[in-house]
Amino acid sequence: MSTEDLSQFSMLELFRMEVDDQAQVLVAGLLALEREPAEATQLEVCMRAAHSLKGAARIIGLNTGVSVAHAMEDCFVAAQQGRITLRQGQIDLLLRGVDLLRQIATAPAPGPQGNSEDGQGLEEFLAALARHTADEADGVEAGGDGASAAPQEAEPPKAETPVVESPAVDAGTAASPPLPPSPEAVADSGAAQEQRATERVLRVTADNLNRLLALAGESLVASRWLTPFHESLLRLKRQHADAGKSFERLRELMSEFAPDERAQAALDEALGRLLDCQQFLRQRLAELEQFDRRAIDLSHRLYGEAVACRMRPFADGVQAFPRLVRDLARTLGKQVRLELRGEATPVDRDILERLDAPLGHLLRNAVDHGIETPAERLAGGKPAEGCIVLEARHSAGMLLVNVLDDGRGIDLAAVRRAVVERRLTNAETASRLSEEELLEFLFLPGFSMKESVTQISGRGVGLDAVQDMVKQVRGSVRIVSRTGHGTHFQLQLPLTLSVVRTLLVEIGGEPYAFPLAYIDRTLKLPKAHIELIEDRQHFPLNGRRIGLVGAHQVLGCEATDLGEEELSLVVIGEHHHLYGLLVDRFLGEQELVVQPLDPRLGKIKDISAGALMEDGSPVLIVDVADLIRSVEKLVSTGQLNKVRRGTGGDAPSLRKRVLVVDDSLTVRELERKLLGQHGYEVEVAVDGMDGWNAVRAGHFDLVVTDIDMPRMDGIELVTLIRNDPALKALPAMVVSYKDREEDRRRGLEAGADYYLAKGSFHDETLLQAVTDLIGEAER
């Protein structure tokens, strides 16, 4: 049952909406019937769709629509009864009938007879369909599309029959090697359509969805503001504990001097009140922590639902492609089947809209360049009908869209010759290019391997448009081709444009966010590896020399004299144009909700948008493409400054020591590297017993321990530390996969100063907890 409010739509608008929905059902069914003409399920679906359109057209008085739908319905009924078999001629006519219904529905102001301009075309269609049905029923093979049938009325001009629009595409690219055709594809498609038809639907404007998503994002950020407040109360709790210890020492000292009874009573009263305060604070902390977890969980769920509202099934954006492939293949004299996979995969509505043109280019290329003629395929041991697969799926937090075909593949030798002929490089260099490097030339604007321009291809703009769209949404595209077996194009795209995965860095004391999709890599570079070549600083990376650039100069921040032995670098750029951008330090990875900047600011150099971090503080998202242009401008004008390499002082400062106790090698190394990269000296222990021996043998400023470990668990270890007079003041943190209330309570009751769940902590969360407990790494 639909909850949609349709009262604001006119009857004609409702009819147009129904035509749009039922036309998609008819096209999908007809393409399936073209392969299996007697498939009963598809015949039933198509007959019911035509019947529904006939009734809807009759209600609003569109007689032309009634005539077309009725003729199509009769044809489907005849096929159901076995009186006719739907062959290619009837399929062509029925598809033409779908186009006529769309024309009738979308006419500016159709009267009862429909659009008068379509009168002759309508009569020709009805006569042709009747003749094909009669001939087939009489046992005569129907041929052609009925275009030669004599029109019964000659006054209005003939309506144009639909033609395949074929914008120029990048020539020379074959389509993609397909996955083996799945026999359940048609059935799955029908099931998906039926499921979508029964879903509850509500029409909401895109602006409303964007505002909802923005508010949900703000709610998500606001929910995290309680965490720093909770941590500050934990510090207050520790201060209360320290005050209690001070009172205890004071009472011990006073007992040596036989204090006045009133002073002793006042001291006892003060100590009692302090203990009451500690108990009250402990209870309120537990309540706040519970509320904090619930608020964060609720905000995450709200944000997830808001993002889901922006999602549409992949099928919504690709329903026109099977018809496009079928019509284009017939124009070129080929037999091609398009198989859709992952139709229910949710895709951000903005990305889905942008995918239309690029996927159209890739599919046209696949049909025109990739799939061979039936004779060529049979001679090569392939079936006469070629297969193209269009697939969407989620993987590792990304949307993967694959276009594969089983055609001839890309002729790498021909591409190499074309690169040399167009003077893009010399023959010697071209001979050394790898397959991946060679295929990159196909994305260049105007690059085409076709000698002549046709309506379908030859101008060399198709793959250029594909790559341009992919870059705009912070994605990537790659090609894999096997000669004689086909080509595979894979588009790797973000799940949504409203959220971006970033690397947070600090530059000039301010945080900046670099989208991960634009980062080649990050690394820590020893200062000794910096080389000066032609008065420019470089460093070696995988056998290449990469230019070193200070982010402070590019972004106009105040430069700092770096005293660290290792420099933090973000490598950005493409292929042979990479730059190592020097930043102050890495702050970790984080997903950010993109907040567009005020349009009154105009385009801000090197910045694309803003966002709020988990603590609510603002951060700017770097426009990496613009940043690279700024770097190239500094290089070309000779204004690029050298990075200063400070000595950092003569004597190294003392670093605070942390003991990490965990029986998991992976967790131990993760925590060791993370804390070590931020200046702490870290030692590790493999279980509680090993940790207990280590903590008694050496001096540590903090113990970070797991709970479940062999020989001695983390609760026992913390208890032993608290009961040891020499170690009881040592801060202890529990980091465990267990996030149950009883485990948290056990850990805190044993004396742990902090309890952190592994399943939810981020790098910055662990680092902030360590900083709160023992301060920065250097003493």
C-alpha positions in Angstrom: 0.0 0.0 0.0 1.4 3.4 -1.0 1.4 6.3 1.5 2.0 8.8 -1.3 -0.2 11.8 -1.3 -1.3 12.1 -4.9 -4.0 14.8 -4.4 -1.9 17.5 -5.8 -1.5 15.8 -9.2 -3.9 16.2 -12.1 -5.3 13.1 -13.8 -3.1 13.8 -16.8 0.0 13.9 -14.5 -1.0 10.7 -12.9 -1.4 9.1 -16.3 2.1 10.3 -17.3 3.5 8.8 -14.1 1.8 5.5 -14.8 3.0 5.4 -18.4 6.6 6.0 -17.2 6.4 3.1 -14.8 4.6 0.7 -17.1 6.8 1.5 -20.1 9.8 0.3 -18.1 8.0 -2.9 -17.4 7.0 -3.4 -21.0 10.5 -2.7 -22.4 12.1 -5.1 -19.9 9.5 -7.7 -20.7 9.8 -7.3 -24.5 13.6 -7.6 -24.4 13.2 -10.8 -22.4 10.6 -12.1 -24.8 12.9 -11.5 -27.7 15.2 -14.2 -26.3 12.4 -16.5 -25.0 9.2 -15.7 -27.0 7.0 -18.2 -25.1 8.1 -17.2 -21.6 4.7 -17.2 -19.8 5.6 -15.0 -16.9 6.9 -12.2 -19.1 3.8 -12.5 -21.4 1.5 -12.1 -18.4 3.5 -9.1 -17.0 3.4 -7.3 -20.4 -0.3 -8.1 -21.0 -1.2 -6.7 -17.6 0.9 -3.6 -18.1 -0.8 -2.9 -21.5 -4.2 -3.6 -19.9 -3.5 -1.1 -17.1 -2.5 1.6 -19.5 -5.6 1.0 -21.6 -7.8 1.5 -18.6 -5.9 4.6 -17.4 -6.1 6.2 -20.9 -9.8 5.5 -21.1 -10.4 7.2 -17.7 -8.9 10.5 -18.9 -10.4 10.2 -22.4 -7.2 9.6 -24.4 -8.6 7.5 -27.2 -5.3 7.2 -29.0 -3.7 5.8 -25.9 -6.6 3.4 -25.6 -6.2 2.2 -29.2 -2.4 1.6 -28.9 -2.6 -0.1 -25.5 -5.6 -2.3 -26.7 -3.7 -3.4 -29.8 -0.7 -4.3 -27.7 -2.8 -6.2 -25.2 -4.5 -8.2 -28.0 -1.0 -9.1 -29.3 0.1 -10.4 -25.9 -3.1 -12.3 -25.4 -2.7 -14.0 -28.8 0.8 -15.0 -27.8 -0.4 -16.3 -24.5 -3.0 -18.5 -26.2 -0.4 -19.8 -28.6 -2.0 -18.4 -31.7 1.2 -16.4 -32.5 4.8 -16.4 -31.6 6.4 -13.0 -30.9 9.3 -12.7 -33.4 11.6 -9.9 -34.0 9.2 -8.0 -36.3 6.5 -8.0 -33.6 8.9 -7.0 -30.9 10.1 -4.0 -32.9 6.5 -3.0 -33.4 5.6 -3.4 -29.7 8.6 -1.4 -28.7 7.4 1.3 -31.2 4.0 1.1 -29.4 5.7 1.8 -26.1 7.3 4.9 -27.6 3.9 6.0 -29.0 2.4 5.7 -25.6 5.2 7.9 -24.2 4.6 10.5 -26.9 0.9 10.5 -26.3 1.4 10.9 -22.5 4.0 13.7 -22.8 2.3 15.7 -25.5 1.9 19.3 -24.3 -1.9 19.3 -24.2 -3.4 16.2 -25.8 -7.1 16.3 -26.6 -9.4 13.3 -26.6 -7.8 12.1 -29.8 -4.3 12.6 -28.6 -1.6 14.6 -30.5 -2.9 15.2 -34.0 0.7 15.1 -35.3 0.9 11.5 -34.5 -2.3 10.5 -36.3 -0.6 8.9 -39.4 2.1 7.2 -37.3 -0.6 5.8 -35.1 -2.7 4.4 -37.9 0.5 2.9 -39.5 1.4 1.3 -36.2 -2.1 -0.2 -35.6 -2.3 -1.5 -39.2 1.2 -3.0 -39.1 0.6 -4.7 -35.8 -2.7 -6.1 -37.0 -1.1 -7.4 -40.2 1.8 -9.1 -38.3 -0.6 -10.7 -35.9 -2.9 -11.9 -38.7 0.0 -13.2 -40.8 1.5 -15.1 -37.8 -1.8 -16.5 -36.9 -2.2 -17.8 -40.4 1.2 -19.5 -40.2 3.0 -16.9 -42.3 6.4 -15.7 -41.0 6.0 -11.9 -40.4 8.8 -9.8 -41.6 9.8 -6.2 -41.5 8.3 -3.7 -39.2 5.2 -2.9 -41.1 6.5 0.5 -42.3 5.3 -0.3 -45.8 1.7 -0.7 -44.8 -0.5 1.8 -46.6 -1.6 4.6 -44.3 -5.3 5.0 -43.9 -5.1 8.8 -43.4 -2.7 10.9 -45.2 -3.3 14.4 -43.8 -1.0 14.8 -40.8 2.8 14.4 -41.4 4.3 11.1 -40.4 5.7 10.9 -36.8 9.3 10.1 -36.6 10.1 6.7 -35.3 12.5 6.5 -32.4 16.1 6.4 -33.3 19.1 5.5 -31.2 20.8 8.7 -30.1 24.5 8.0 -30.4 26.7 10.8 -29.2 30.3 10.6 -30.2 32.3 8.2 -28.0 35.9 7.4 -27.5 36.9 5.1 -30.3 39.3 2.3 -30.0 38.0 1.0 -26.8 36.5 -2.4 -26.6 33.9 -3.1 -24.1 34.6 -5.3 -21.1 35.0 -9.0 -20.6 31.8 -10.2 -19.0 31.1 -12.4 -16.2 29.4 -15.7 -17.3 25.8 -15.0 -18.0 23.6 -15.9 -15.1 20.5 -17.9 -16.0 18.6 -16.3 -13.1 19.2 -12.8 -14.4 15.8 -12.3 -16.0 13.9 -13.9 -13.0 15.9 -11.7 -10.6 15.1 -8.6 -12.6 11.4 -9.4 -12.6 11.5 -10.1 -8.8 13.3 -6.8 -8.2 10.7 -4.9 -10.3 7.9 -6.5 -8.4 9.5 -5.7 -5.1 10.0 -2.1 -6.0 6.4 -1.9 -7.2 5.1 -3.0 -3.8 7.4 -0.7 -1.7 5.8 2.2 0.1 6.7 5.4 -1.8 6.7 9.0 -0.9 7.9 11.8 -3.2 10.3 14.2 -1.5 12.3 16.9 -3.2 16.0 16.7 -3.4 16.4 19.9 -1.5 14.4 18.5 1.4 16.6 15.4 1.5 19.8 17.5 1.4 18.5 19.6 4.4 17.6 16.5 6.3 21.0 15.0 5.6 22.7 18.2 6.8 20.7 18.2 10.0 21.4 14.6 10.6 25.1 15.3 10.1 25.0 18.1 12.6 23.2 15.8 15.0 26.0 13.2 14.6 28.7 15.8 15.3 26.8 17.3 18.2 26.4 13.9 19.9 30.1 13.6 20.0 30.5 16.8 22.0 29.6 14.9 25.2 32.7 12.8 24.9 35.2 15.6 25.8 32.9 16.7 28.6 32.8 13.2 29.9 36.6 13.0 29.8 36.9 16.3 31.7 34.7 14.8 34.4 37.0 11.8 34.5 39.9 14.2 35.2 37.8 15.8 37.9 37.3 12.3 39.4 41.0 11.7 39.4 41.5 15.1 41.1 39.0 14.1 43.8 41.0 10.9 44.3 44.2 12.9 44.7 42.5 15.3 47.1 41.3 12.3 49.2 44.9 11.0 49.3 46.0 14.4 50.5 43.4 14.4 53.3 44.6 11.0 54.3 48.2 12.1 54.6 47.1 15.2 56.5 45.2 13.0 59.0 48.3 10.8 59.4 50.5 13.8 60.1 48.0 15.3 62.6 47.8 12.0 64.5 51.5 12.4 65.4 50.9 15.7 67.2 47.8 14.8 69.2 45.5 17.3 67.4 42.6 19.1 69.0 39.5 16.9 68.9 37.5 19.6 67.1 40.2 19.8 64.4 40.2 16.0 64.1 36.4 16.0 63.8 36.4 18.7 61.2 39.0 16.9 59.2 37.0 13.6 59.3 33.9 15.5 58.3 35.7 17.1 55.3 37.1 13.7 54.3 33.6 12.2 54.6 32.1 14.9 52.4 34.8 14.4 49.9 34.1 10.7 49.8 30.4 11.5 49.3 31.3 13.8 46.4 33.3 11.1 44.9 30.5 8.6 45.1 28.0 11.1 43.7 30.4 12.0 40.9 30.9 8.3 40.1 27.2 7.7 39.8 26.7 10.8 37.6 29.6 9.7 35.4 28.0 6.3 34.9 24.7 7.9 33.9 26.4 10.4 31.6 28.4 7.6 29.9 25.3 5.6 29.3 23.5 8.7 27.9 26.5 9.4 25.7 26.5 6.0 24.2 22.8 6.1 23.5 23.0 9.6 22.0 25.8 8.6 19.7 24.0 5.4 18.7 20.8 7.3 18.0 22.6 9.9 15.9 24.5 7.3 13.9 21.1 5.5 13.1 19.5 8.8 12.2 22.3 9.8 9.9 22.3 6.3 8.4 18.6 6.6 7.6 19.1 10.1 6.2 21.8 8.8 3.9 19.6 5.9 2.9 16.8 8.3 1.9 19.2 9.7 -0.7 19.9 6.3 -2.1 18.1 4.9 -5.2 18.4 1.3 -6.6 21.0 1.1 -9.3 18.2 -0.2 -11.6 16.5 3.2 -11.5 19.3 4.8 -13.5 20.0 2.0 -16.0 16.6 0.9 -17.2 17.0 2.5 -20.6 20.3 0.8 -21.4 19.0 -2.7 -22.4 16.8 -1.0 -25.1 19.8 1.2 -26.2 22.1 -1.8 -26.5 19.5 -3.8 -28.4 18.6 -1.0 -30.9 22.3 -0.1 -31.5 23.3 -3.7 -32.1 20.5 -4.1 -34.7 21.7 -0.9 -36.4 25.2 -2.4 -36.6 24.0 -5.8 -37.6 25.2 -7.5 -34.4 23.5 -9.6 -31.8 24.2 -8.3 -28.3 22.6 -9.0 -24.9 22.9 -6.6 -21.9 22.8 -8.3 -18.6 22.2 -6.1 -15.5 23.5 -7.2 -12.1 23.2 -5.6 -8.7 20.0 -3.8 -9.7 19.0 -3.4 -6.1 22.4 -1.9 -5.1 21.7 1.4 -3.4 23.4 4.4 -5.1 23.5 8.0 -4.1 21.0 9.9 -6.3 23.5 12.5 -7.4 26.0 9.8 -8.4 23.3 7.8 -10.2 22.4 10.9 -12.3 26.0 11.6 -13.2 26.5 7.9 -14.2 24.0 8.1 -17.1 26.2 9.7 -19.7 29.5 7.8 -18.9 27.7 4.4 -18.9 26.1 5.3 -22.1 29.5 6.0 -23.7 30.9 2.7 -22.3 28.0 0.7 -23.6 28.1 2.2 -27.0 31.8 1.6 -27.2 31.3 -2.0 -26.2 28.7 -2.6 -28.9 30.5 -0.6 -31.6 34.1 -1.6 -30.9 34.1 -4.5 -28.6 31.5 -7.0 -29.8 32.2 -8.7 -33.1 29.7 -9.4 -35.9 28.0 -12.8 -35.6 30.2 -14.2 -38.4 33.4 -13.1 -36.7 32.3 -14.6 -33.4 31.3 -17.9 -34.9 34.6 -18.1 -36.7 36.4 -17.4 -33.4 34.5 -20.2 -31.6 32.2 -17.8 -29.7 28.4 -17.8 -29.7 26.8 -15.5 -32.3 25.3 -13.3 -29.6 27.7 -11.1 -27.6 27.2 -10.4 -23.9 27.7 -7.2 -22.1 27.5 -7.1 -18.3 26.6 -3.9 -16.4 27.1 -4.5 -12.7 27.0 -2.5 -9.5 28.1 -3.6 -6.0 29.5 -2.3 -2.8 33.1 -3.2 -1.8 35.3 -1.8 1.0 33.1 1.3 1.5 33.1 2.1 -2.2 30.6 1.7 -5.1 32.1 -0.4 -7.9 30.4 -0.2 -11.3 31.7 -2.7 -13.8 31.1 -2.8 -17.6 32.4 -6.0 -19.1 32.1 -7.6 -22.6 33.2 -10.8 -24.2 34.3 -9.1 -27.5 37.6 -8.7 -29.3 39.4 -6.7 -26.6 41.7 -3.7 -27.1 44.5 -4.1 -29.7 47.5 -2.8 -27.7 49.7 -2.7 -30.7 47.2 -0.5 -32.5 47.0 1.8 -29.5 50.8 2.0 -29.4 50.9 2.9 -33.1 48.2 5.5 -32.7 50.1 7.1 -29.8 53.2 7.5 -32.0 51.2 8.7 -35.0 49.5 11.4 -33.0 53.0 12.5 -31.7 52.0 11.9 -28.1 55.4 10.2 -27.6 58.2 8.8 -29.7 58.5 5.2 -30.9 61.2 4.3 -28.4 59.3 5.6 -25.4 56.1 4.0 -26.7 57.8 0.6 -26.9 58.6 0.7 -23.2 55.2 1.6 -22.0 53.4 -1.0 -19.9 49.8 -2.1 -20.7 48.4 0.1 -17.9 50.3 3.2 -19.1 49.3 2.5 -22.7 45.6 2.2 -21.8 45.8 5.6 -20.0 46.1 7.3 -23.5 42.5 6.2 -24.3 41.3 8.8 -21.7 43.0 11.7 -23.5 40.6 14.3 -25.0 40.2 13.7 -28.7 42.1 10.4 -28.8 40.4 8.0 -31.2 41.6 5.0 -33.1 38.7 5.2 -35.7 39.7 6.7 -39.0 36.2 8.1 -39.8 33.6 9.8 -37.7 30.1 8.2 -37.5 26.9 9.0 -35.6 28.1 6.4 -33.0 31.8 7.1 -32.5 35.0 8.5 -33.9 35.5 11.9 -32.2 37.4 10.6 -29.2 35.3 12.2 -26.4 33.7 9.2 -24.8 36.3 8.0 -22.4 37.5 11.5 -21.7 33.9 12.3 -20.5 33.9 9.1 -18.4 37.2 10.0 -16.6 36.1 13.6 -16.1 32.9 12.5 -14.3 34.8 10.0 -12.2 37.2 12.7 -11.1 34.4 15.1 -10.2 33.0 12.6 -7.7 36.4 11.7 -6.2 36.6 8.3 -7.8 38.9 6.4 -10.2 38.6 4.3 -13.4 40.7 1.4 -14.6 40.8 -0.8 -17.7 41.7 -4.5 -18.0 41.7 -6.0 -21.5 42.4 -9.5 -22.9 42.8 -9.7 -26.7 40.1 -11.9 -28.1 38.2 -12.2 -24.8 37.0 -8.7 -24.0 37.5 -5.6 -21.9 36.6 -4.7 -18.4 36.0 -1.1 -17.3 35.7 -0.6 -13.5 34.5 2.7 -12.0 35.4 3.0 -8.3 33.1 5.7 -6.8 32.2 6.9 -3.3 29.0 5.6 -1.8 27.7 9.1 -1.4 28.8 12.6 -2.1 27.6 13.9 1.2 30.3 12.0 3.2 34.0 12.0 2.3 36.7 9.8 3.8 39.7 12.0 4.7 43.1 12.2 6.2 43.3 14.9 8.8 46.6 16.7 9.0 47.9 19.7 10.9 49.4 22.6 8.9 50.5 25.8 10.7 48.6 24.8 13.8 45.3 24.3 11.9 43.6 21.1 10.8 43.0 20.3 7.1 41.3 17.3 5.5 42.6 15.6 2.4 40.1 13.3 0.6 41.7 9.8 0.6 40.7 9.3 -3.0 43.2 11.9 -4.1 46.1 10.7 -1.9 48.7 8.5 -3.6 50.3 7.6 -0.2 51.6 9.0 3.1 55.0 8.4 4.6 57.5 9.4 7.3 60.6 10.6 5.5 64.0 10.8 7.3 65.5 14.3 6.8 68.7 12.7 5.6 66.9 11.5 2.5 66.2 15.0 1.2 68.3 15.7 -1.9 68.9 19.0 -3.7 68.8 18.7 -7.5 68.9 21.8 -9.7 68.2 23.9 -6.6 65.0 22.0 -5.9 64.4 19.5 -3.0 63.5 15.9 -3.9 63.3 12.6 -2.2 63.5 9.0 -3.6 60.3 6.9 -3.8 60.1 3.6 -5.6 63.0 4.4 -7.8 61.7 7.9 -8.7 62.5 11.3 -7.4 59.5 13.2 -6.0 59.5 17.0 -5.6 59.2 18.2 -2.0 56.8 21.1 -1.3 55.9 22.8 1.9 52.2 22.9 2.5 52.7 26.1 4.6 53.7 28.1 1.5 51.0 26.7 -0.8 48.2 27.4 1.8 49.7 30.7 3.0 50.2 29.4 6.6 53.0 30.4 8.9 56.0 28.1 8.3 57.5 26.2 11.2 61.1 25.1 11.6 60.8 21.4 11.8 63.0 19.7 14.4 61.8 16.1 14.0 64.1 13.5 12.6 61.3 12.3 10.3 59.0 14.5 8.1 55.3 13.8 7.6 54.5 13.8 3.8 51.3 13.5 1.9 52.1 12.4 -1.7 49.5 13.8 -4.2 49.3 14.0 -8.0 49.1 11.5 -10.8 51.5 9.2 -12.6 54.6 11.1 -13.4 53.5 14.3 -11.7 53.7 13.5 -8.0 54.5 15.9 -5.2 55.4 15.3 -1.6 53.5 17.8 0.5 55.1 18.4 3.9 52.7 18.8 6.8 53.3 19.3 10.5 51.8 16.0 11.6 49.1 13.4 10.8 45.9 13.5 12.9 44.3 10.3 11.6 41.6 9.3 9.2 38.0 10.4 9.6 34.8 10.4 7.7 33.4 14.0 7.4 30.0 15.3 6.5 30.6 17.7 3.6 29.3 21.2 4.3 29.3 23.5 1.3 30.9 26.9 1.9 28.8 30.1 1.7 28.4 30.9 -2.0 29.1 34.5 -1.3 32.7 33.6 -0.6 33.1 32.5 -4.2 35.8 29.9 -5.0 38.3 29.8 -2.3 41.8 28.9 -3.6 42.8 25.3 -2.8 39.7 24.6 -0.7 36.6 22.7 -1.8 34.3 22.6 1.3 34.2 22.6 5.0 33.2 20.1 7.7 32.9 19.6 11.5 35.2 17.2 13.3 34.0 14.9 16.0 34.8 17.5 18.7 32.7 20.1 16.8 35.6 22.2 15.6 35.6 23.3 12.0 38.0 21.9 9.3 38.6 22.8 5.7 38.5 20.1 3.0 41.4 20.6 0.5 40.7 20.8 -3.2 43.6 18.6 -4.2 43.3 19.3 -7.9 43.4 23.1 -7.3 46.3 22.5 -4.8 48.3 20.7 -7.5 47.8 23.6 -9.9 49.0 26.0 -7.2 52.1 23.9 -6.7 52.8 23.8 -10.4 52.4 27.5 -10.6 55.0 28.0 -7.8 57.4 25.6 -9.6 57.0 27.2 -13.0 57.6 30.7 -11.7 60.6 29.7 -9.5 58.8 30.9 -6.3 58.9 27.5 -4.5 60.7 27.9 -1.2 62.9 25.2 0.3 61.8 23.3 3.4 63.8 24.2 6.4 65.4 21.4 8.3 65.8 22.4 11.9 68.1 20.5 14.2 65.6 20.2 17.0 68.2 20.9 19.7 71.3 19.2 20.9 69.9 16.8 23.5 66.9 14.7 22.9 64.0 15.2 25.3 62.9 12.4 27.7 59.8 10.6 26.4 57.0 9.1 28.5 56.9 5.3 28.5 53.8 3.2 27.9 53.4 -0.6 28.4 50.9 -2.2 26.0 49.6 -5.6 27.3 47.6 -7.7 24.7 47.7 -11.3 23.5 46.9 -10.2 19.9 50.0 -9.5 17.9 48.0 -7.3 15.5 46.5 -5.2 18.3 49.8 -4.9 20.1 51.6 -3.7 16.9 48.8 -1.3 16.0 48.9 0.4 19.5 52.7 0.3 19.6 53.1 2.0 16.2 50.3 4.5 16.8 51.7 5.6 20.2 55.3 5.4 18.9 54.5 7.7 15.9 53.2 10.3 18.4 56.4 10.3 20.4 55.8 7.8 23.2 58.3 5.1 24.1 56.3 1.9 24.0 57.1 -1.6 25.3 54.8 -4.6 24.8 53.8 -7.7 26.8 52.0 -10.8 25.5 49.7 -11.4 28.4 48.8 -10.3 32.0 51.6 -12.3 33.6 54.2 -10.9 31.2 52.8 -7.4 31.8 52.9 -7.8 35.6 56.6 -8.8 35.4 57.4 -5.9 33.1 55.6 -3.3 35.2 57.5 -4.4 38.3 60.9 -4.5 36.5 60.8 -1.1 34.8 59.3 2.4 35.1 56.2 3.2 33.1 53.9 6.2 32.9 50.9 4.3 31.7 49.7 0.7 31.3 47.3 -0.1 28.4 45.8 -3.6 28.8 43.3 -6.0 27.2 40.9 -8.0 29.4 40.8 -11.5 28.0 44.3 -12.9 28.1 45.9 -16.3 29.0 47.6 -16.9 32.4 46.4 -13.5 33.8 43.6 -11.3 32.5 43.6 -7.5 32.4 41.3 -7.2 35.5 43.7 -9.2 37.6 46.6 -7.1 36.3 44.9 -3.8 37.2 44.0 -5.2 40.6 47.6 -6.2 41.4 48.8 -2.8 40.3 46.3 -1.0 42.5 47.2 -3.2 45.5 50.9 -2.6 45.1 52.1 0.3 47.2 54.8 1.2 44.7 52.5 1.0 41.7 49.1 2.0 42.9 49.5 5.6 41.4 50.3 4.2 38.0 47.5 5.1 35.5 45.9 2.1 33.8 43.7 2.0 30.7 41.6 -1.0 29.6 41.1 -1.5 25.9 38.8 -4.4 25.2 36.5 -5.8 22.5 33.9 -6.2 25.2 31.6 -3.3 25.5 29.1 -4.8 28.0 28.1 -2.8 31.0 29.3 -5.4 33.4 32.8 -5.6 31.9 33.1 -1.9 31.9 32.0 -1.8 35.6 34.5 -4.6 36.5 37.3 -2.7 34.8 36.6 0.6 36.5 35.9 -1.0 39.9 39.3 -2.8 39.7 40.9 0.6 39.5 41.2 1.3 35.7 41.3 5.0 35.0 39.8 4.6 31.5 37.8 1.9 29.6 37.8 1.9 25.8 36.1 -0.5 23.5 38.2 -1.7 20.6 35.3 -2.1 18.3 34.5 1.7 18.3 37.7 3.5 19.0 39.6 5.5 16.4 43.2 6.4 16.4 42.5 9.9 17.7 40.3 8.5 20.5 43.1 6.3 21.9 45.6 9.1 21.6 43.3 11.6 23.3 42.7 9.2 26.1 46.5 8.7 26.6 47.0 12.4 26.5 44.3 13.0 29.1 45.9 10.4 31.4 49.6 11.3 31.2 49.9 14.3 28.9 52.0 14.8 25.8 54.8 12.4 24.9 57.7 14.6 26.0 58.3 15.3 29.7 
